[in-house]
Amino acid sequence: MKSRLLKYALLLLGLVSLPLRVGFGGDDSAFSLKIDAAPEMFDAVVETTVDSDDGGSPNAIFVSNDTTATAQPLPNPVVVTGYVNRPGSGSEGRSRAAGDLVDVYQVSLKGGDRVTLTIAGDGVQADLDLGLADLDGNLLDVSAGQVQVESLTVKAAGDYLVLVGANRGASRYELTIGPAREPAAASLRLSDAFAVGQAIVRFPEQRAEAQSGLRAQARTLGGFAGREHETQQRNMLFDLVGLKQMATYRALASAESSPFPGGFQPADSASRDKLKTLYQVKAMRLDPEVAAAELNYIYKPLFVPNDSLYQYQWHYPQINLPRAWDVTTGAGAIVAVIDTGVALDHPDLQGQFVAGYDFIQDPAVAGDGGGIDPNPDDPGDHSEDDGSSSFHGTHVTGTVVAATNNGVGVAGVAFGAKVMPLRALGVGGGYDYDIEQAIRFAAGLANDSGTVPPRRADVLSMSLGGTGFSPGLQDACNQARAAGVVIVAAAGNDGINELNYPAAFPGVIAVGAVDINKARAPYSNFGSWVSVVAPGGNMAQDANGDSYPDGVVSTAASDSSGTRVNGYGIAAGTSMATPHMAGVVALMKAVAPSLTPQKVTDLLTSGALTDDLGAPGKDDQFGYGLINASKAVAAAAASGGSGSGSFQTIDPSLQNFGINVGVMIPVQ
């Protein structure tokens, strides 16, 4: 039996949703179902089909679908009618005696698709459970409440098994698969975060007669010690470990069996323990000595910035940054950015600076009419190609500290930190001596300005470099590191294995770039000297379909009209990857102020800061892997923070990586 419902027919009828009433036969399961069809579901044909081993009717077709090997294939979207039962339960059909514990379906699902099971029975005595598994039959998620509607939401696209199991009794059911329209129904779900081995329990009022069941057992558990005298009815924390002593719950506490119908199990032990906890709570709800039983859910602070362009900053979730923000925003840390200076009047950077300096000595390179001075504002570097400027340092700085959750623009990696803007690059590039002076200033060391900042920087970010080896620049990096500054630099954008400095100096964290798919960006340099990778993007693709190139979105400016105009831009390069890493180090320093450069190196080489990519361990393509902000903050907090003069010109064509902002976005 198959029927087709077309979007076009609905449009001709002028219907927004379709009330579809489906009647089920059978003496224990007749009911009517109203489905409000989601408009997006009808962008494709919606088929209806039936359970191929329906045992609730003597005349039903029979093709077994009880195992992974015999899974019944389904289209998507689809509506399926079916029947499952425990042995001895249900209609006088083929499966009454032996039972039909589970129906197994195979279907391709998209991220965000919803699988909804509507049960004809009451959901308690006629109780069906819904499962989602991989093609090997390993349970990925379960919805197992005592309700008439169970539902699961698919997180990632792929091929799955959908399982409908009979937990108690027998029932017909409706299984709907397709795009989600409404929030998932409330239930007991494996994918929810909850404490293993615990339940929140409320007992009925104490009766005069002695209690020999669950309440008596509860008195021996740690969660209830000394509470026997309480008469007020309230929730209490129940330790489920003791349930294995009781025959009623012993099977659910077994490590060998799965409580899900048909014996399907999660692949990992932690999820198996969660599943048993879920079913123990479910069993407690049926115990007459329990008034209410719930999972002890885990809630976490959730921070999603309201900045208008945050939706395009795919690069932050890629490094698990939102979870790190629940711990720290970098408050108290200082990141020195050595670059072209910054558009200091950019509205999304206000309040994000400590005093910086301009170290460009040659007026022709400075472009601001003078030599070194305390004003690191970027007047533009005026490309010979079109007369416009890169405002490279503004883009880099925004990635580190753009004002966040202010309703406009973009978010910064360590938006609670401050940037010390140090200008060393100008028209045509920059000189390593000027960069050396900026490094010394950032570290609080003697320099040509004759001043030092009130407090040195914690992190130094350099999205610049070249192939020329400068002993003076190396010495400046060594001294800054000895002073306690963590130094981060870009690996370069030639897509080859060639040393670029200062990234290749010992003790400097050399940052390569990955694209939105976590592949090495085609321009990113590689080699044994690369330490880590971070999001750098790829302007040649739009893999996420957001209508913008998959570069890094940040603060920007443009002077193509002859006047500097602030805005936002998308760019790609190891220049864009570097401030991601620098910002993460600032987050680490915020939770562990005494964290030394050597300790950061030790944590990085141990794998504590990254997600491994490519070949296991360190490799030439990805170094120690993709920086993971949440892991890095946790590792820093756990560590406590303790740890074991050349004038050579840097090639301007290399020293300023990712200099062209490919897309400008107006101020929002």
N, C-alpha and C positions, 0 to 999 in steps of 0.2 A: 504494500500500500504506500503510494507516494503521491503527494500533491505539491503544487507550487503556488506560492503567493508572491506576486510581482509588485514592485514599488510603483510601477506605472498604473496599475489598477487602483492602487490606493490614491494616487494623485487624481485620477479621474473622478473618484468618489469624493474627493475633498477631505479625506480622513487623515488626521495626524497620527492616530493610533488605531489599532484593530482589535476590538473585543472578540477574542476567539474562545469559544466555549467547547471544551472537549469532554465527552462523557466516557467514563470507564465502566465496563461491565464487571460482574462478579459480585457475589453476595456480601463480601466483606470489604468492598472497596469503592463502591459507586460514589462519584463526586463530579462536580463541574469545576473547570479551571478557566479563569479569565486571564488572558495574556495581553498586556498592553505592549504592542510591538514597537520597539525602538525604531525611529526613522532611519538611523544609520544602518540598522540590521537589514533593511530592505534595499540597500545599495546592491545586494546580491540576492540570488534566489534562495529562499528559505525552504528547505525540504522537511517533510515529516516522514518518520519511519518507525519501525517497531523492534522491540527486543527479539532477537532471533531464537532465543530458547525460552520464550514465554511459556511457563508451566502452569499458569493459572487458568487455562482453558483447554478442554480435551481436544479441540480442533485446531489449536494454534500450531504454527510452523515450529520446527525444531532444528536449529543449528547451534551447537554448543558455543557459548561465548564466556566460559567460566575461568579461563586462564590467559596468560600473556600470549601463549602460542595460538589461541583460538579467538583473540580479540576481534570484535565486530567492527569493521571500518565505518566511519561516519564522515559525512561532509561537514562543513562549517560555513554558515550557521545551519542549525538543525533543531528539530523538536522530536524527541523519541518517547514513545510510550512503552512501558515494560512492567515486569513483575518479578519479585524475588521473595523467598520465604525460608524460614527455618524448618527443619524436618518436623513433620506432623502438624504444621500450621498452614492455614489458608484454604483456598478453594480445592474442590475435588478435581484436581488436574494432574498432569504428568509428574509434577515435582512435589506433590504433597508429602509423600512418604519419605523420600530421600532428601528433599530440600533443594533449593536453588539459592545458595548463600550469596553469590555475587555475580553480577553481569559486568563484563569487561569490554570497553569500547576503545578504539584507537582513532585519534583525530589530530589534525594539525591546528594549533591555536596560535593566536597573535597575543602579544603583550597587551594586557588590559581586557582580554576576553573574559567573560563570566560563564561559569558552569553552575546551573541552578537545578536542584532536585526538589520537586514538589511531590509530597507523599500523600496518597489517598487516605491512609489511615491516620490515627491521632498523633503519630510521632512519638508515642510513649510505649504503649503495648504493641502497636504496629510501628516499629521504629527502624527506619532505614538510614544508613550512613553514606556519605559521599567522599570519594577519595580521588586524588590526582597522583599519578605515578609516572616514572620514566618508562621507556620501552622494555626495560629489563624487569619491571614490576616493583621497583623500589619506590615506596611511598614518599611523595614530596609534600603533600598537604592532605588534611582530612577535615571535614566538617561533620561533627558527630554529636549534635545536641539532641534534645528531646523536643523537637519542634517539627512542624509540618513542612518547613522550607529550609533546606540546607544549600549553601552556596559558597563557591570558591572563586577567587580572582586570579587569573594567570599573570605572573610577573614578566615572563620572558617568552618570546616566540619559540616554537619548536613542536616536535611531535610527542604526544603524550598518550597515556592510558587514562581513561576516566572510569572509575569504579563505582558501582552502586551495590551496597551490601545490606543484607538483612541482619540487623542486630537483635531484634526481637520480633516475633510474630511473622506476619506476611502483609504485603501491600502492593498494590499497583502504584505506578509513579509516572511522573512527567519529567523528562530530562531536557532542559533547554540550554543550548550552547550558542554563543554569539557575543557580539559587542555588549559591554555593560551599559545599562541605562540608569539604573538606580543603585544606591549603595548596597553592598552585600548584606544579606539577612544575618541577624545576630545569632551566634551559635558557639559551640566549643570547637575551636579551630587549632590545628597543630601549628600553623604558621604564626599564630599570635605569640608574643613574648610573655612567658609566665614561669613561675618558680617550679622547678622539678621537685616532686616529693612533698608538696605542700598543698593545702586546700584551706579556703576560708569557709568555716562551717558555723551554722547556727542550729542549736538543738531546740526541740519543743520545750514547753514549760516542764519542769521537773514533776514527774508523777510520784505518788506516794510509794508505789510498789518498786521493788529493787530493779535496777537496770543491769542486765547481764550481757548486753550486746555492745554496739558501737560506743555508746556513751561511757560504759564501764571501761572499755579498752582505752578510750580517750584519756581517762584519768592517769594512765600510766605513761603517757607521752609527754615529752618535754614542753610542748606548746600549751598543755593544760595543767601542768604541775601546780598544786596548791590552789586550784580554782573550784574545787568541788563544792565549796560553801556558797558560791555565787548563785543567786536566784534570778537575777536580771537576764532577760533574754537578749543576747547580743552576739555579734560575730566574733569568732575566735580563730586563731591560727592553728591548724591541725597538721601534725607531722604524719605523713602517709606511710612512713617506713614501717610503723607498727601494724599496718593493715595486713601484712603478710602472715601475721600470727592468727588471723581470723579466716576460717574456711570460706566465708562469703566472698572475700576479696583476694584470696591466695592466688587464684589463677591469674588475676590481673597484675599481680606483683611478680609473676614468673618472668625470668629473663629469657626463657626459651620461646615462649609463644607470643603471637601478636593478637591483641584484642580486636583488631579490625577484621570484619567478616572475610573469610577466605584465606586468612593467615598472611596477608600482605604486610610487609615490614618496611620501615625506613632502612636505608643502607648504613647509617652511622648510629653509634650507640647513644649519643646524646639525644638524637631525635627519637630513638626507640624509648628512652626513658621518659621523654616528654609525652609520647603517645600513651604510655601506661598511666602516667599521671592523669592525662585527660580522661581516660576510660575509668580510672578509679573514682574521679569526681562524678562522672556520669552515673556510675553504680551507686554512689552515695546518695544521689538525688532520689533513687528509688527505695532507699532504706527508710522504713517507717519511723526510725529513731532520729532522723535528720529532717529539720525544717527547711534548710537551704544549704547548698554546697556550691562553691564557686572556685574557679582557678584563681590563684594568687598572681594576678597580672602584673607585668613589669611596665611601668610608664617612664618615659624619658623626656627631658626637655627637648622641644623641637624648634629649631630656628631656621626659618627660611626668609632671607632678606626680602624686603618689599621694593627694592630698587627696580625701576621699570625695565632695565635691560638684563637683569639677572637671569631671566628665562633663556637668554642666548649664551650664558656663560657655562656651557657644557663641561668646560675644563675643570670646574670646581668639584662637582660630584665625582669626576673621574679620579680625583686624588683623595676622595673620602673627606673633603673639607667640611661640609656641613656638620658631620659628627664631631669633628675637632672643635668647631665653634661652640658646641654645647659645653665644652670644658674651658676654653680660653679664646679670646679674640686678639691676644698679643699685647695687652695693656702692659706698659712699662718697658717694652723693648724698643730699641732704636735700630733702624736699618739705614745705613749709608748707601745711597745710590749714586755711583759715579757714571755720568752720562752727559747728555747735551744740556743739562739743566732741566728745569721744569717750568711749565706755564703756571706760575705761582697764583694767578688769579682764577684758575679753573674752579668753577663752583663745586665740583665733587671732590676737591682736594683741600677745601678750607678746614683749618684746624688740625691738619694732618702732618705738619712739619715741625722740626726743630731747626735752629739756625744752621745754614750751610755756607758754601763759599764757591766762588768762581776762580778756578786755578789756570785758566787759559792765559798765557803770557803774550802770545803773538796777537796784536790787534786785528790782523787780517784774518786769523782763524776765529777770534772771539766774536767778531761781527757786532760788537756792542760799543765800539768806539774807544776801548781801553784795554788794559791788561788785567791782572788779577784784582779782584775786589770782593767784597762780602755779599754781592748780589748774584745768586745762582739762577735768576730768571732766564729763560731760554728766548733769545731774540730771533731764533731761526738759524738754520744752517744753509739755506738757499742753494738747493741742488742746481747744478749747471744744466741739467736736462730740461727742467720746466720752470725753474725759478722758485718753486715751492720748497718748503722745509719739512723735515721728518718729524720734529717734536718727539723724537724717539724717547727721550727721558721722561716725558709726560705719560706716554703709554706704559712704560716700565713701572713708573711710580704708582700709577693707578692700580696695577695688578697687585702691588704690595699693600697699599693703604687707602685706596679709594674709600671715601666716607660711605658707610653701609647702613642699610635699613632707614634711609632718609627719604625714601619714596621716589628718588630720581636716579638716573644713570646706572652705574655698575657697583659691584661689591669688590672689596679688596680682600686678599688672602689673610692678612693680619691687620684688619682695619682698626684694632685697638692700639696698635703700635704707632710710632712716628717715623717719618723719613727725614734723613739729613741729606738734602740735595747738594751734590757736589758737581760742579760743571768742569769737565775736562775735555769735552769734545765739541767741536764747532764746525766752521766751514771747511769741508774737505776732510774732516777727521780730527785727529788729535795726536799729541806727542806723549811718549811714555813718561817723560819727565813730569809733565803736568799731571798725568795720572798718578805717578809716584807721590807727588805732593798731596794730592787728594787722599790717597791711601793713608799717608802719615797723619793728616788732619783728622780723618775718621777714627784713627786709633789713639788720638791724643798725643801724638809724637811731634817733635819739632819739625816745622815746615816753613815754606817761603812766605806764608801769610803773616808769620810772627805771632800767631794766635793758636790756641787749641780750644775745642768746644768744652763747655762746662762738664760734659760727660761724654766719654767716647761712645762710639757705636758698638752694638752687640754683633751685628751682622753687616757684611759689606757685599753689595750686589754689583757685579760688573757685566753688563751685556755688551761687551766689546772684546776685541782681541786681534791678534795677527800672528803671522808665522815667525816674526823676528824674535830671537831670544835676547832679552835684556837683563843682564845681571843686576842692574840697579832696581828694576821693577821687581825682580825676584827677591832681592834683599828687603825691599819695602813690604812685600807680602809676608816674608818671614818675620819681620819685626812686628807687624800688625797682628799676626797670629800669636806671637809670643806675648803680646799685650792682652790677648783674650778675645780677639775679633775672629769670628767665623767668616771665611771668605768663600764666596760663591761666584762662579764665572761661566760664561757661555762657551760651549764647545766649538761653535762655528757652523757655517751654513754651506759648505762646499760638498757635502755628501761623500767625503772621502776620509781615509784614515791618515790624517796629517796633524801633527801637534800644533795647537793654537795656544798662545799665551795671552793672558795669565792663567787660563784654565788648566794648562798642562803643568804648571809649577807644582812641586810637591806640597802637600798640605792644603791646596785649593780644591774645592769641590767643583769638578767639571760637569756641566749639565748639558746633556743631549735632549733632543725633542722627540715626542711621539705625537701621532695624529689622534683624531677622535676615536679610532678603532684600536688604539694602543699599539699600533705598528710604528716602527721607527720612521719618522718623517723623512721623505726622500732627500731633503737638503741637509739633514743633521749629520755632522761629522761623527765618526765612531772610532773605536780602538780601545786598547787595554787601558789607556789613560782616562777614559770617560768614567765618571763616578756613578752617575745616576741619570735618570731621565724624568722629564716633567712635560706637561702639555705645552706644545708649541704650535700645533695646528697645521693645516694644509689648505691654502687658499684656492687650490684647484679642485676642491670637492665640496659637496653639501650632503654629506652622508645622513645627517639627521633631518633633512628636508625642512629646515626652518627658513628657507629662502635667502640665507646668508652663507657666504663661504665659511668653512669650518676653521677659521682662525681664532685668535684670542681677542676677546672684546675688552676694551679698557678705555680710560680717559685718553683724549687726543686733542690736537689743535690743528688748524690749517691757516696758512697765510697766502693761499693761491689768489685771493682777491686783493692782496696788497696790505691787508690788515689781519692781525691774528684773531681768529675766531675759535673759541673753545667748543668742543663737542666730544664725540666718542668715535672710536675707530676699531676696525678689525685688522689684525696683522698676524703674521706667522713667522717663526724663526726660533732659534735657540735663545735669542734675546727675550722672547716671550716666555720661554720655559724657565729661564734663570730666576726671574722675580717670584715665580711660584715656589721654587726651592728656598729662596731667601725668606719669603714670607712664612713658610713652614718652620724654618729655623727660628724665626722671631716668635712663633707660637711656642716652640720648645723652650726658648729662653724665658718666656713669660711664666711658665710653670716651674722652671728650674733655673733661676737667675745665675747660679754658680756653674752652669754647664760650660765646660771648657771646649775649645776647638778639638782637642784630641779626643774627648769623650764623644763628641758628635761624630768624629771619624770612626771611633770604635763601634758605636751603635750602627752606623751606616754599613760598615764592613761585616757586621754580625747578621745583617738582614732585618734588624729590628725596626727600620724606618721605611721599608719598601715592600712592594708586591713584586715578586720575582717574575720577570718576563724573559722569553727566549730560553736559551739553554739553562739548566739548573745552576744556581749560583751566579757569580760574576761572569759576564761575557762581554765581548767587544761591542755588541749592538746596543745594549741597555745598561751597561755597568752593573750595579747591584739591583737594578730594577726601577720601577715606577714609584716615586715618592707617595707615601700614604700618610696624609696629615694626621689622621686619628691615631694610627699606630705610632707615629713619631711623637705626638704629644704624650701618649701613654708611656712610651719608652723613656722620654725625658723625665716625666714625673717620677717614674720608678727608679731612675738612676740617681736621683739626688743631685746631679750636676757635676760631680767630681770626676777626674780622669787620671788615668795613669799619666854710582852716579853717571848713568848713560843717557844720551839724548837721541837714541835711535828712533826713527819715525815708524809708527805702526801703519801698515798699509791701509789707507782710507777705504779701499774697496772691501776690506775684511773686518775692520775694527768696529763696525756698527751693524750688528747682525739684525736682519729683519727690519731694515730702516724704513721701508716704504709701507705706509698704512694703506692697505688695499681698498678699504671701504670706510668712508666717513659717515657718521650718524650725527644729526643735529643734537644740540643739548635738549634733554628731556626732563 
